[in-house]
Amino acid sequence: MTTTDLAAARASGAPLARMLQFGDSMFPIGGFAFSNGLESAIQKRVVTDVETLHAYARTAVEQAATGDGVAVLCAHRAAVAGDLGELVRIDERVYARKLSSETRTMTVRMGKKFAEMGAEVVGTPLLSAWREKIASAAAPGCYPVSLAVNFAAQGLTARDAFIVHQYGVATMILSAALRLMKISHVDTQRILYRLDAGADADYETAAATRLSDMAGFAPLMEILAAVHVRAHVRLFMN
């Protein structure tokens, strides 16, 4: 995409529409099959009502900002530079920080599908090259990295990619809550509205964090993920 093309795109509504398209919770990459640990949190009564659901979702969003959100920003820079080697390095670091088998499964399944969809729909050489890296097992293909590559290829900003990533973490949990507990759409939309207010602060935190410092300290969520592996009844894959 040339500088002239980027300027024309920014003058139109296309970038916003495409950001909404690829950030849609219904985008077909399998996100509906995951609850981000909420299922175990409800089974163990860590989450029981609106306020505890809000607290759980906020913890997940904060964890994402200092973890995968940092990778999104770093990967976006590497993608803009066309540095596939750096993208692979970032991708491996994201994968290494997933402690439970289910979180690893979630990130690579969604990341692989996102890369495949991007290569087919957008069709840039960068997206095709990233899909090939995943297909050849040269990279795990974690979702945050695939998201960053997609947005960079379309000329969307790193901030755009970060906001979409964070929004996706929140909506995954809240949409799962509607299927797992007694809660209304009004309740989940109120929670989402409150979470959205922290987007700018979360972005500033992630932007000031080096890749080597990428981390998300939320031990209870890791314990719940481990519990979910052995659960007898499961609606979600994690």
Secondary structure, DSSP 8 states (H G I E B T S, - for coil): --HHHHHHHHTSSHHHHHHHHHH-TTSSSSGGG--TTHHHHHHTTS--SHHHHHHHHHHHHHHHHHTHHHHHHHHHHHHHTT-HHHHHHHHHHHHHT--SHHHHHHHHHHHHHHHHHHHHHT--HHHHHHHHHHHTTSS---HHHHHHHHHHHTT--HHHHHHHHHHHHHHHHHHHHHHHSS--HHHHHHHHHHHHTTHHHHHHHHHTS-GGG-----HHHHHHHHHHHT-SS-SS--
